[in-house]
Structures are given as C-alpha cells and as structure tokens.
C-alpha cells in the first residue's frame, strides 16, 4: 500500500526516494539531484514555494540526499578495505516466500545471485594486527551489524512477496 510498518526502521536509502544523486563524469566534487518523476503525485509535499524558495521539506530531503552521498563514499572505502583484507565472499540467497495462512496462492522460491558478504571463516584467518585494527576502528561492529542484517533479509523479502501477491 505504499507505506512502511511503523515498527520497522526505514533505511535512509528508502526514505530519500524518489530522489537520488547522480555523479557527472569529470565533476567528482558535485552531483546532480535527480527525481523519479513517475513517483510524484499532485497531492505530495510542496518542495518549492510560490516565490521559488525551498521549503523546509525540501531542505530536509536535500540534507538526507547529501548525507547519503557522504556515507556512500565511506561505504565504498570500507568495502575496498574489506576486499584488500580478503574477507569478502560472493553468495547466492535462496528465498522461500511464506504467505499468510489465509492465502492459497503458492509462490515459487527465488534465488538471488551474486551477493557479497563478509566471511566469518576469512575473518578468523586474519592476523592479530589486522583484527586489532578492525576492533580499534570500530569496523568489527559494522561487520557484525552487516552479518546480523543478512539474517533478517528473509523477513524483508517475505514482506515484499506478500505485498506483490496481493497485486496479482
């Protein structure tokens, strides 16, 4: 129905939609804020007032988009560090949708290929200095959050499958 359950955290990547930042080749320091205009509605929030000034709604949205850009850069740097350490691995996720008991429709299992994750086995093979660096830089906390979130991925995909089944 276009809404997110209140009991769940809404990722910033989702909150910024329908806006996103595009990088222009040769202009790395600046980006261009773009919009998926198919998601705009006549009854939506006013972003620019009648005098051509940004509203507080747009200022907050713009701040979120810029923050995501900064965090995206940090994420790419962090992933490069993990790749350098050799702790990343590809994996395929098999997902078996579970519809509500009242629904008789059966959904086929889905496989998502080519995902990346941190390998616990590879982590345990790091030397003491590398492990200490991960702990000191709080990288280990990020890695643990990443691995824990993978355990919740099924729940998110299941919500999507249930919602999609209602549209069919």
C-alpha positions in Angstrom: 0.0 0.0 0.0 3.0 2.4 -0.3 3.6 2.6 3.5 6.2 1.1 5.7 5.2 -0.6 9.0 5.9 1.8 11.9 7.6 -0.9 14.0 10.4 -1.2 11.5 13.4 1.1 10.8 13.1 2.7 7.4 16.6 2.8 5.7 17.7 6.2 4.5 18.1 4.8 1.1 14.3 4.2 1.0 13.5 7.5 2.8 15.3 9.5 0.1 13.1 8.1 -2.7 12.0 9.4 -5.3 15.2 11.4 -5.3 18.8 10.2 -5.9 22.2 11.7 -6.6 23.9 11.2 -9.9 27.6 11.8 -10.4 28.7 13.6 -13.6 31.9 12.3 -15.1 34.8 14.7 -14.6 32.9 16.6 -11.8 33.5 14.3 -8.9 33.0 17.0 -6.3 29.5 17.8 -7.4 26.5 15.6 -8.0 23.1 16.2 -9.6 20.0 15.6 -7.6 17.5 13.6 -9.8 13.9 12.6 -9.3 11.9 9.6 -10.4 9.0 11.7 -11.7 6.7 8.7 -12.0 6.6 8.7 -8.2 5.4 12.3 -7.9 1.8 13.0 -7.1 -0.4 16.1 -7.2 -1.1 15.8 -3.5 2.5 15.5 -2.5 4.6 17.8 -0.3 5.4 21.2 -1.6 9.2 21.4 -2.1 9.5 24.9 -3.7 7.2 27.7 -2.6 5.4 30.2 -4.9 8.4 32.5 -4.6 10.8 29.9 -5.9 12.3 29.3 -2.4 13.0 25.8 -1.0 10.6 24.7 1.7 11.8 23.0 4.9 10.5 19.7 3.5 12.9 20.1 0.6 15.8 21.3 2.7 15.5 18.2 4.9 15.3 15.9 1.8 18.3 17.6 0.3 20.3 17.2 3.5 19.4 13.5 3.6 20.5 13.0 -0.1 23.8 14.8 0.6 24.3 12.7 3.8 23.7 9.5 1.8 26.3 10.6 -0.7 28.9 11.1 2.0 28.0 7.8 3.6 28.2 6.1 0.2 31.8 7.3 -0.2 32.6 5.9 3.2 30.9 2.6 2.4 32.9 2.2 -0.8 36.1 2.9 1.1 35.2 0.4 3.8 34.3 -2.3 1.2 37.7 -1.7 -0.5 39.4 -2.2 2.9 37.5 -5.5 3.3 38.3 -6.7 -0.2 42.0 -5.8 0.5 41.9 -8.0 3.6 40.3 -10.8 1.5 37.3 -11.3 3.8 34.6 -10.7 1.2 32.8 -13.6 -0.5 30.0 -14.0 -3.0 27.0 -16.0 -2.2 23.5 -16.8 -3.5 20.4 -16.4 -1.4 17.6 -18.8 -1.7 14.3 -17.3 -0.6 11.2 -19.3 0.0 8.2 -16.9 0.3 5.8 -17.7 3.2 2.3 -16.3 2.5 -0.3 -15.7 5.2 -2.2 -18.9 6.0 -5.5 -17.5 4.6 -4.0 -17.2 1.1 -4.0 -20.3 -1.0 -1.6 -18.9 -3.7 1.8 -20.5 -3.6 4.8 -18.5 -4.7 7.9 -20.1 -6.3 11.2 -20.0 -4.5 13.5 -17.3 -5.7 17.3 -17.3 -5.9 19.3 -14.0 -5.7 22.7 -14.5 -7.3 26.0 -12.7 -6.8 25.5 -11.1 -3.4 28.5 -10.1 -1.3 29.1 -10.7 2.4 31.9 -10.8 5.0 33.1 -14.4 5.5 33.4 -15.3 9.2 36.0 -18.0 8.2 38.1 -15.4 6.4 37.8 -13.1 9.4 39.1 -15.7 11.8 42.1 -16.2 9.4 43.3 -12.6 9.8 46.4 -12.0 11.8 46.3 -10.3 15.2 47.3 -6.9 13.9 44.6 -6.9 11.2 42.0 -8.0 13.7 43.1 -5.4 16.3 42.8 -2.7 13.6 39.2 -3.8 12.8 38.4 -3.6 16.5 40.1 -0.2 17.1 38.5 1.4 14.1 35.1 0.0 15.1 35.0 -1.8 11.8 34.2 -5.1 13.6 30.9 -3.5 14.9 30.0 -2.7 11.4 30.8 -6.2 10.2 28.7 -7.7 12.9 25.8 -5.4 12.1 26.2 -6.4 8.4 26.1 -10.1 9.2 23.2 -9.8 11.6 21.2 -7.9 9.0 21.7 -10.7 6.5 19.8 -12.9 8.9 16.8 -10.5 8.7 16.9 -10.3 4.9 14.4 -13.1 4.5 11.8 -11.1 6.6 12.1 -8.2 4.2 11.8 -10.3 1.1 8.9 -12.1 2.6 7.0 -8.8 3.2 7.7 -7.9 -0.5 6.4 -11.3 -1.7 3.2 -11.0 0.4 2.6 -7.4 -0.9 3.3 -8.5 -4.5 0.9 -11.4 -4.2 -1.9 -9.0 -3.3 -1.3 -7.1 -6.5 -1.7 -10.2 -8.7 
